[in-house]
């Protein structure tokens, strides 16, 4: 397993443990399939919404705290190698997805809670390995 990726079991154990603000949540990962979970994000504006970035399967979204998951297909590629996902604290329903080859875009953006996406940064600019939310609106 890649040192940066978490298995579904490891992720569930981390979330169930004491600590962090979301530590008491129960997350069921049975519906997340297709590869290693390489990124995970809670939506700060919708408490029950959770995103999982999965190598080889794309993006998964749960609107009930992880009890059930739906696969979200990012446009224009057949194989999804989603590396990271970020649900923005700055704006409701703003989601960014970081992909690596063979995607046409390194970063995708959704302003509607991951219903649709548009390219932010072309893959020719390089691979995306991290996403961060700015402290100033719009960054």
C-alpha positions as CSV (number, residue, x, y, z in Angstrom):
1,X,0.0,0.0,0.0
2,X,1.2,3.5,-0.8
3,X,2.5,5.2,2.3
4,X,0.2,8.2,1.6
5,X,-3.0,6.2,1.1
6,X,-5.3,4.8,3.7
7,X,-7.2,1.6,3.4
8,X,-10.9,1.8,4.2
9,X,-10.4,-0.1,7.5
10,X,-7.6,2.2,8.6
11,X,-9.8,5.2,7.8
12,X,-12.8,3.9,9.7
13,X,-10.6,3.1,12.7
14,X,-9.1,6.6,12.7
15,X,-12.5,8.2,12.5
16,X,-14.0,6.0,15.3
17,X,-11.2,6.8,17.7
18,X,-11.1,9.6,20.3
19,X,-9.8,13.1,19.5
20,X,-10.8,15.4,16.6
21,X,-13.9,17.3,16.1
22,X,-15.5,14.5,14.0
23,X,-14.2,11.6,16.1
24,X,-17.6,10.5,17.3
25,X,-19.0,10.0,13.8
26,X,-19.6,6.4,12.5
27,X,-18.3,5.9,9.0
28,X,-19.3,2.8,7.0
29,X,-16.9,2.4,4.0
30,X,-18.6,-0.7,2.4
31,X,-19.8,1.4,-0.5
32,X,-16.4,2.9,-1.3
33,X,-14.7,0.6,-3.8
34,X,-12.2,0.4,-6.6
35,X,-8.9,1.3,-4.9
36,X,-7.1,2.9,-2.0
37,X,-8.6,5.9,-0.3
38,X,-6.1,8.6,-0.9
39,X,-8.0,11.6,0.3
40,X,-10.9,12.3,2.7
41,X,-12.9,15.4,3.4
42,X,-15.9,16.4,5.6
43,X,-18.0,19.2,4.2
44,X,-17.9,22.0,6.8
45,X,-21.2,23.5,5.7
46,X,-23.2,20.2,5.5
47,X,-22.3,18.1,8.6
48,X,-23.5,14.7,7.2
49,X,-21.6,15.1,3.8
50,X,-18.3,13.2,3.4
51,X,-16.1,12.8,0.4
52,X,-13.5,10.1,-0.3
53,X,-10.9,10.3,-3.1
54,X,-10.2,6.8,-4.4
55,X,-7.3,5.8,-6.7
56,X,-8.8,4.1,-9.8
57,X,-12.4,4.7,-8.9
58,X,-12.7,8.5,-8.7
59,X,-14.7,10.4,-6.1
60,X,-17.3,9.1,-3.7
61,X,-19.8,11.2,-1.8
62,X,-21.9,10.3,1.3
63,X,-24.7,12.6,2.4
64,X,-25.5,10.6,5.5
65,X,-22.2,10.5,7.4
66,X,-20.8,7.6,5.5
67,X,-23.7,5.1,5.9
68,X,-24.1,5.0,2.1
69,X,-21.8,6.2,-0.8
70,X,-22.4,7.4,-4.4
71,X,-19.6,7.4,-7.0
72,X,-19.1,10.8,-8.6
73,X,-17.5,10.7,-12.1
74,X,-15.2,13.6,-12.9
75,X,-15.6,14.6,-16.6
76,X,-13.7,13.5,-19.7
77,X,-11.6,10.6,-18.5
78,X,-12.1,6.9,-18.3
79,X,-9.8,6.0,-15.4
80,X,-10.0,8.2,-12.3
81,X,-6.8,8.6,-10.2
82,X,-8.2,11.0,-7.7
83,X,-5.4,12.0,-5.3
84,X,-7.1,14.5,-2.9
85,X,-10.5,16.1,-2.3
86,X,-11.2,19.4,-0.5
87,X,-14.6,20.7,0.6
88,X,-14.0,24.4,1.1
89,X,-14.6,26.2,4.4
90,X,-14.8,29.5,2.4
91,X,-18.0,28.8,0.4
92,X,-20.8,26.3,0.7
93,X,-20.9,23.5,-1.9
94,X,-17.4,24.4,-3.2
95,X,-15.4,21.2,-3.8
96,X,-12.0,20.7,-5.4
97,X,-10.6,17.4,-6.7
98,X,-6.9,16.7,-7.3
99,X,-6.1,14.1,-10.0
100,X,-3.0,12.6,-11.5
101,X,-2.5,11.2,-15.0
102,X,-4.3,10.2,-17.2
103,X,-6.7,13.0,-16.4
104,X,-7.0,16.0,-18.7
105,X,-7.0,18.3,-15.7
106,X,-4.9,18.3,-12.6
107,X,-7.5,20.1,-10.5
108,X,-11.3,20.1,-10.9
109,X,-13.7,22.5,-9.3
110,X,-17.4,22.1,-8.4
111,X,-19.5,24.9,-7.1
112,X,-22.6,22.7,-6.6
113,X,-21.5,20.2,-4.1
114,X,-19.8,17.8,-6.6
115,X,-22.8,17.5,-9.0
116,X,-20.8,18.9,-11.9
117,X,-17.1,19.9,-12.4
118,X,-15.0,22.2,-14.5
119,X,-11.2,22.2,-15.1
120,X,-9.2,24.6,-13.0
121,X,-5.7,23.6,-13.9
122,X,-4.7,21.5,-17.0
123,X,-2.8,18.3,-16.5
124,X,0.0,19.7,-18.8
125,X,0.8,22.0,-15.9
126,X,1.8,18.9,-13.8
127,X,0.2,16.5,-11.3
128,X,-1.7,17.6,-8.3
129,X,-0.6,16.2,-5.0
130,X,-2.2,18.5,-2.4
131,X,-5.0,21.0,-1.9
132,X,-5.4,23.8,0.7
133,X,-8.2,26.2,1.6
134,X,-7.1,29.8,1.7
135,X,-7.9,32.1,4.6
136,X,-9.1,34.8,2.3
137,X,-12.3,34.4,0.3
138,X,-11.5,33.3,-3.2
139,X,-8.1,31.8,-2.5
